[in-house]
Amino acid sequence: MGMPRSKARGANPRSLKVSDGFKSFVLDQLEELGDVMPKSMFGGVGLYRRGVFFGILRRDTLYLK
């Protein structure tokens, strides 16, 4: 048995999925840094600059290392 689905959102509460709109917004905000590369990571999106991991997008939230 898994966890019940959220009735308010209809989403899997364990999902790390990031909406396309949020991902685009964050990448636009980080554009001045240059060379920020998003990479899919366990359902979320890892953020790298010059090969160094510095943040992750998870459930439409930005976390910085």
Secondary structure, 3 states (H helix, E strand, C coil): CCCCCCCCCCCCCCCCCCCHHHHHHHHHHCHHHCCEEEEEECCEEEEEECCEEEEEEECCEEEEC
